[in-house]
Amino acid sequence: MASSPDGFSTRPATAHDVPALAALYAHCATQLGPAVYSAEQVAAWAGFGTDSAEFRAYVLDADTWVLQASGTTTPLGFCGVGGDAALGEVHSLYVHPDWTRQGLGTRLLKDALARARQRGTLRLAAWVTPLSRPLFLRQGFRLVDTVQAPYQGVMFERYRVSYP
């Protein structure tokens, strides 16, 4: 576990974390999603957290790290990176709605980028939402594509970003 003087710590996600991370994921979708998505899009987004097999793979098949307040076990956020040395993929970046805009998402993403570089990953990419796009761009990712595509039968606009 990596802790810091700011009162937060990070650690690798485990199978034990999956239910709490699924709940956090769905909570982010339902609380933050309405700012940029329709009710139908929010429901489709939040629904992924209820698919335990897929969500479990989403967390555990990536190098996913959990952020929590030091001395607690409640996750405040998580970020996962998969892929290989040639191209890594940021799979997830979520922060509890009560803790957004406090630098925690930036911290999670910076830590994930540093770990990927240590593993020798040359480039990283991600599919991001209107909510997360500004954070990724501030960290040096650049926009490479915008697509309209269905997810669970509902159309979404997503953005492909790449680093460096």
C-alpha positions as CSV (number, residue, x, y, z in Angstrom):
1,M,0.0,0.0,0.0
2,A,1.3,3.4,-0.9
3,S,0.3,6.1,1.5
4,S,1.1,9.8,1.5
5,P,1.0,12.7,3.9
6,D,-2.2,14.0,2.4
7,G,-4.2,11.4,4.2
8,F,-4.9,9.0,1.3
9,S,-3.4,5.7,0.2
10,T,-3.5,3.6,-2.9
11,R,-3.2,-0.2,-3.2
12,P,-3.8,-2.8,-5.9
13,A,-7.4,-3.9,-6.3
14,T,-8.3,-7.4,-5.3
15,A,-11.3,-9.7,-6.0
16,H,-12.6,-8.7,-2.5
17,D,-12.9,-5.0,-3.8
18,V,-15.0,-5.8,-6.8
19,P,-18.5,-5.4,-5.2
20,A,-17.5,-2.0,-3.6
21,L,-15.9,-0.8,-6.9
22,A,-19.0,-1.9,-8.8
23,A,-21.2,0.1,-6.4
24,L,-18.8,3.1,-6.7
25,Y,-18.9,2.9,-10.5
26,A,-22.8,2.8,-10.6
27,H,-22.9,5.7,-8.0
28,C,-20.6,7.8,-10.2
29,A,-22.8,7.1,-13.3
30,T,-26.1,8.0,-11.5
31,Q,-24.7,11.0,-9.7
32,L,-22.4,12.6,-12.3
33,G,-23.9,11.3,-15.5
34,P,-27.0,13.5,-15.6
35,A,-24.8,16.5,-16.1
36,V,-23.9,15.3,-19.6
37,Y,-26.2,12.4,-20.4
38,S,-29.8,11.6,-20.9
39,A,-31.7,9.4,-18.3
40,E,-31.5,6.5,-20.8
41,Q,-27.7,6.9,-21.2
42,V,-27.2,7.2,-17.4
43,A,-29.1,3.9,-16.9
44,A,-27.1,2.1,-19.6
45,W,-23.8,3.4,-18.1
46,A,-24.8,2.5,-14.5
47,G,-26.0,-0.9,-15.6
48,F,-22.4,-2.1,-16.3
49,G,-21.6,-2.1,-12.6
50,T,-24.4,-4.7,-12.0
51,D,-22.9,-7.2,-14.5
52,S,-20.6,-9.0,-12.0
53,A,-18.7,-11.2,-14.4
54,E,-17.9,-8.4,-16.9
55,F,-17.2,-5.9,-14.2
56,R,-15.0,-8.3,-12.3
57,A,-12.9,-8.8,-15.5
58,Y,-12.9,-5.0,-16.1
59,V,-11.2,-4.5,-12.7
60,L,-9.1,-7.6,-12.3
61,D,-7.8,-8.0,-15.9
62,A,-6.2,-4.5,-15.6
63,D,-3.6,-3.1,-13.2
64,T,-6.3,-1.5,-11.1
65,W,-5.5,0.5,-8.0
66,V,-7.9,1.7,-5.3
67,L,-7.7,5.0,-3.6
68,Q,-8.9,5.3,0.0
69,A,-8.6,7.6,2.9
70,S,-5.7,6.4,5.1
71,G,-7.0,4.1,7.8
72,T,-10.2,3.2,6.0
73,T,-11.2,0.4,3.6
74,T,-13.9,2.4,1.7
75,P,-12.8,3.1,-1.8
76,L,-13.0,6.7,-2.9
77,G,-11.8,6.0,-6.4
78,F,-10.0,3.6,-8.7
79,C,-8.0,3.5,-11.9
80,G,-7.0,0.6,-14.1
81,V,-4.6,0.2,-17.0
82,G,-4.3,-2.8,-19.3
83,G,-2.6,-3.5,-22.6
84,D,1.0,-4.3,-23.4
85,A,4.4,-2.5,-23.7
86,A,3.6,-1.1,-27.1
87,L,0.2,0.3,-26.2
88,G,-1.5,0.5,-22.8
89,E,-5.2,1.3,-22.3
90,V,-6.6,3.2,-19.4
91,H,-9.7,1.1,-18.7
92,S,-11.1,3.0,-15.7
93,L,-10.8,6.2,-13.8
94,Y,-13.6,6.9,-11.2
95,V,-13.8,9.0,-8.1
96,H,-16.7,9.1,-5.7
97,P,-18.9,12.1,-6.5
98,D,-18.4,13.6,-3.0
99,W,-14.6,13.7,-3.7
100,T,-14.4,15.0,-7.2
101,R,-12.6,18.3,-8.1
102,Q,-10.1,17.7,-5.3
103,G,-7.2,16.3,-7.3
104,L,-7.9,12.6,-6.6
105,G,-8.6,11.7,-10.2
106,T,-5.5,13.5,-11.3
107,R,-3.5,11.6,-8.6
108,L,-4.9,8.3,-9.7
109,L,-4.2,8.9,-13.4
110,K,-0.6,10.2,-12.7
111,D,0.1,7.2,-10.6
112,A,-1.2,4.9,-13.3
113,L,0.9,6.6,-16.0
114,A,4.0,6.3,-13.8
115,R,3.4,2.6,-13.2
116,A,2.8,2.0,-16.9
117,R,6.1,3.8,-17.8
118,Q,7.9,1.7,-15.1
119,R,6.6,-1.4,-16.9
120,G,8.0,-0.1,-20.2
121,T,4.7,0.9,-21.8
122,L,5.5,3.3,-24.7
123,R,2.0,4.8,-25.3
124,L,-1.3,4.9,-23.6
125,A,-4.8,5.4,-24.9
126,A,-8.3,5.7,-23.5
127,W,-11.9,6.1,-24.4
128,V,-13.1,9.0,-22.3
129,T,-16.4,10.7,-21.6
130,P,-17.3,14.4,-21.6
131,L,-16.8,14.2,-17.8
132,S,-13.2,12.8,-17.9
133,R,-11.9,14.3,-21.1
134,P,-10.7,17.6,-19.5
135,L,-8.7,15.7,-16.9
136,F,-7.0,13.5,-19.5
137,L,-6.2,16.5,-21.7
138,R,-4.6,18.3,-18.7
139,Q,-2.4,15.3,-18.1
140,G,-1.0,15.4,-21.7
141,F,-3.3,13.1,-23.5
142,R,-4.4,14.4,-26.9
143,L,-7.8,14.0,-28.6
144,V,-7.4,11.7,-31.7
145,D,-11.0,10.7,-32.5
146,T,-14.7,11.4,-31.6
147,V,-17.2,8.6,-32.2
148,Q,-20.9,8.1,-31.8
149,A,-21.5,4.4,-30.9
150,P,-24.1,2.3,-29.2
151,Y,-23.5,0.9,-25.7
152,Q,-26.2,-1.4,-24.4
153,G,-28.4,-0.2,-27.2
154,V,-28.0,3.5,-26.4
155,M,-26.0,6.0,-28.4
156,F,-23.1,7.7,-26.7
157,E,-20.5,10.1,-27.9
158,R,-17.0,9.0,-26.8
159,Y,-13.6,10.5,-27.3
160,R,-10.4,8.6,-28.0
161,V,-7.3,10.1,-26.4
162,S,-3.7,9.1,-26.7
163,Y,-0.5,9.7,-24.6
164,P,2.0,11.0,-25.4
